Amino acid sequence: MTHIMKTTLDLPDNLLIAAKALAAQRKTTLKAMVEHALRREIAPQENLPPDSPYEVGPFGILSLKKRTEVQTADQVQHLIDHQYDEEDGRIMSSFPGNS
């Protein structure tokens, strides 16, 4: 059984407005976006596969690895379109009952 706690967050107006607009654009809720962001921040980042296009930066933020080869616009667009696929799968598999 999961216990859900309520809390209050004080956010700058411009951040809240942008977050609500993005949630509406993604057809989701602000609550779901905050929950997803927190899970992403809490999830262990060291479990990235070696061939992952991402690396964990100095502040624990996931970013694209630096590359020496030139990337085409199509390759960059593919990474943008699928930037959360790997991370979401890793996060979801870390919770009991998900594999």
C-alpha positions in Angstrom: 0.0 0.0 0.0 1.3 3.4 -1.0 0.7 6.3 1.3 0.3 9.6 -0.4 1.3 12.8 1.4 0.3 16.3 0.5 2.7 19.2 0.5 2.9 22.8 -0.5 5.5 24.2 -2.8 6.4 27.8 -3.2 7.4 28.4 -6.8 8.1 31.6 -8.7 5.1 32.7 -10.8 6.9 32.4 -14.1 8.1 28.8 -13.3 4.6 27.7 -12.3 3.0 29.3 -15.4 5.6 27.6 -17.7 5.1 24.3 -15.9 1.3 24.4 -16.2 1.6 25.4 -19.9 4.0 22.5 -20.6 1.7 20.1 -18.7 -1.2 21.2 -20.8 0.8 20.8 -24.0 1.8 17.3 -23.0 -1.8 16.5 -22.0 -0.8 15.7 -18.4 -1.1 17.3 -15.0 1.3 19.4 -13.1 1.3 16.8 -10.3 2.4 14.1 -12.8 5.2 16.3 -14.2 6.5 17.1 -10.7 6.3 13.4 -9.7 8.2 12.4 -12.9 10.9 15.1 -12.3 11.4 13.9 -8.7 11.6 10.3 -9.7 14.1 11.2 -12.4 16.3 13.1 -9.9 16.1 10.4 -7.2 16.7 7.4 -9.5 20.3 6.0 -9.5 22.1 7.5 -12.5 25.0 5.2 -12.4 23.0 2.4 -14.1 23.4 3.9 -17.5 24.5 1.4 -20.1 27.9 2.1 -21.6 26.5 2.7 -25.1 24.0 5.2 -23.7 24.1 8.6 -25.5 23.7 10.2 -22.0 26.1 10.9 -19.1 25.6 12.2 -15.6 27.0 15.7 -15.2 28.7 17.1 -12.1 25.4 18.0 -10.5 23.7 14.7 -11.2 21.9 16.0 -14.2 21.5 13.7 -17.2 23.0 15.3 -20.4 24.1 14.2 -23.8 27.7 12.8 -23.9 30.2 15.0 -25.7 31.0 13.6 -29.1 33.8 14.2 -31.5 31.9 13.1 -34.6 29.5 15.4 -36.4 25.8 14.8 -35.7 23.2 15.3 -38.5 20.0 17.2 -37.8 18.1 14.0 -38.1 20.2 12.3 -35.5 19.8 15.2 -33.1 16.0 15.3 -33.7 15.9 11.5 -33.0 17.7 12.1 -29.7 15.3 14.9 -28.8 12.2 12.8 -29.7 13.4 9.9 -27.6 15.3 11.6 -24.9 13.2 10.2 -22.0 12.6 6.7 -23.4 15.8 5.1 -21.8 15.5 7.1 -18.6 11.8 6.4 -18.1 12.4 2.7 -18.6 15.2 2.7 -16.2 13.2 4.5 -13.6 10.1 2.3 -14.0 12.2 -0.9 -13.7 13.6 0.3 -10.4 10.2 0.2 -8.7 8.9 -3.1 -7.2 6.6 -5.0 -9.5 8.1 -3.4 -12.7 10.6 -5.2 -14.9 
